[in-house]
Amino acid sequence: MTVHLWLVRHGQTDWNRAGRFQGQADPALNEDGRRQANALAERLARRTFDALYSSDLLRARATAEALSAPLALPVRLDPRLREVNHGQWDGLLLADIQARFPLDWAARQRSPLTARPPGGETVLDVSARVRAAAADIARAHPGGEVLVVSHGLALAVLASLALGRPLADVHACIPPHAEPTVVSWPPG
């Protein structure tokens, strides 16, 4: 049975503002990010959800906790909802990555699904783990409405899978901070 997943990217961090690759590093929400999470909590407060799942990384967890209070839902942490592991790219600006890892960056441009940053994971790796998490959520809440708080690329992968969009274009589909996208799962 289909479940409606309300995909929510965490609120903004200082690393987002600076353009740093966050990956699985764990920066906190900044003031704007906390404001975004609280504003979304107010918008969703009158809705009914069956569950609230979140990545266990601090920025997603803090966003989910802001949503949980007015909804009276516990936050269920699932590390499979984490952002892509950028490995040695975590914390770096794009210009730094291009200068320090030119061959790896060129590989990502040529093969966005299978290129692996040093010490990191591919988009296909992310797809396998978020797909498994979504399938488990759908089995646990058939026919339900479920909030899923996660990260830009992880959510772009889920949305692309749900909507039948090519994963090769996933980097262009990163959602805005603290704005829900509703998809049905399982896809098609």
C-alpha positions in Angstrom: 0.0 0.0 0.0 1.2 3.5 -0.8 2.4 5.9 1.8 2.7 9.7 1.3 6.2 10.9 2.3 6.6 14.5 3.2 10.2 15.1 2.4 11.8 17.9 4.4 15.3 19.2 4.0 16.9 20.4 7.3 17.1 24.1 8.0 20.1 26.1 7.0 23.6 25.9 8.5 26.5 28.2 8.3 28.2 25.7 6.0 25.2 25.9 3.7 25.5 29.7 3.7 29.2 29.5 2.9 28.8 26.8 0.2 30.7 24.1 2.1 30.1 20.5 1.3 28.6 19.1 4.5 28.0 15.5 3.7 28.1 13.5 6.9 29.9 16.2 8.8 27.7 17.5 11.7 27.3 21.3 11.8 24.3 22.7 13.7 21.5 24.8 12.3 22.3 28.5 12.3 19.8 31.1 13.4 18.1 31.2 10.0 17.9 27.4 10.0 16.2 27.4 13.4 13.8 30.0 12.2 13.0 28.0 9.1 12.4 24.8 11.2 10.1 26.7 13.6 8.2 28.3 10.7 7.6 25.0 9.1 6.5 23.5 12.4 3.8 26.3 12.7 2.6 25.6 9.1 2.3 21.8 9.7 0.9 22.0 13.3 -2.7 21.5 12.1 -1.9 18.5 10.0 -2.0 14.9 11.1 1.0 12.6 10.5 1.5 9.0 11.3 5.2 9.2 12.0 8.2 11.5 11.9 11.6 10.0 10.7 14.9 11.8 10.6 18.5 11.4 9.7 20.5 11.2 12.9 22.8 14.1 11.9 22.4 17.2 14.1 21.0 19.6 11.5 18.2 17.2 10.4 17.6 16.0 14.0 17.2 19.6 15.2 14.7 20.3 12.4 12.8 17.2 13.2 12.6 18.1 16.9 11.2 21.5 16.0 8.5 19.7 14.0 7.8 17.0 16.6 6.6 19.1 19.5 3.5 20.7 17.9 2.6 17.4 16.2 3.1 15.4 19.4 5.2 12.8 17.5 8.4 11.2 18.6 11.4 11.6 16.2 12.5 8.2 14.9 16.2 8.4 13.9 17.4 6.4 10.9 21.1 6.7 9.8 20.1 5.5 6.4 18.6 9.0 5.8 22.0 10.7 6.2 23.4 12.9 3.5 25.9 11.5 1.0 29.3 10.8 2.5 31.6 13.2 0.7 34.7 11.7 2.4 37.6 14.0 2.1 35.4 16.7 0.5 33.4 17.3 3.7 33.9 20.8 4.9 35.5 22.1 1.7 34.3 24.7 -0.7 33.7 23.8 -4.4 36.8 25.8 -5.5 38.9 23.9 -2.9 37.7 20.5 -4.1 38.3 21.4 -7.8 41.8 22.6 -6.9 42.8 19.7 -4.6 40.9 16.9 -6.2 40.8 17.8 -10.0 40.7 14.2 -11.2 38.0 13.1 -8.7 35.9 16.2 -9.6 36.2 15.6 -13.3 35.1 12.0 -12.7 32.0 13.2 -10.9 31.2 15.5 -13.8 31.6 12.6 -16.3 29.8 9.9 -14.1 27.6 11.6 -11.5 26.0 8.3 -10.4 29.2 6.2 -9.9 32.0 8.7 -9.1 33.2 8.3 -5.5 34.9 11.2 -3.7 38.0 9.9 -1.8 36.7 8.1 1.3 33.1 8.8 0.3 30.1 7.2 -1.4 28.4 7.4 -4.8 24.9 8.5 -5.7 24.0 4.9 -6.3 25.2 4.1 -2.7 22.9 6.8 -1.4 20.1 5.6 -3.6 20.3 2.0 -2.2 20.2 3.1 1.5 17.5 5.8 1.2 15.4 3.4 -1.0 15.6 0.8 1.8 14.7 3.3 4.4 11.6 4.5 2.4 10.5 0.9 1.8 10.7 0.1 5.6 8.8 3.3 6.4 6.1 2.4 3.8 5.7 -1.1 5.3 5.4 0.4 8.8 2.8 3.0 7.8 0.7 1.7 4.9 -1.7 4.4 3.6 -0.2 6.9 6.0 1.3 10.4 5.9 4.9 10.4 7.1 7.3 13.3 7.6 10.9 12.4 6.6 13.6 15.0 7.6 16.9 14.5 5.8 19.4 16.2 3.5 19.6 17.8 0.1 21.0 15.0 -2.0 19.4 12.2 -0.1 15.9 13.8 -0.5 16.6 14.6 -4.2 17.4 10.9 -4.7 14.1 9.8 -3.0 12.1 12.4 -4.9 13.7 11.4 -8.2 13.0 7.7 -7.5 9.4 8.4 -6.5 8.7 10.6 -9.5 10.5 8.5 -12.1 13.1 11.1 -12.9 16.6 10.1 -14.0 19.1 9.9 -11.1 21.8 11.4 -13.4 20.1 14.8 -12.9 19.8 14.5 -9.1 22.3 17.2 -8.3 20.0 19.7 -10.0 17.0 18.6 -7.9 18.3 19.6 -4.4 15.2 20.9 -2.5 15.2 24.2 -0.6 15.6 24.2 3.2 12.6 23.4 5.3 10.1 23.2 2.4 8.2 19.9 2.1 7.9 17.9 -1.1 5.2 15.3 -1.0 5.7 12.0 -2.9 4.1 8.6 -2.9 6.0 5.5 -2.0 6.6 2.9 -3.4 7.2 4.6 -6.8 4.8 4.0 -9.7 
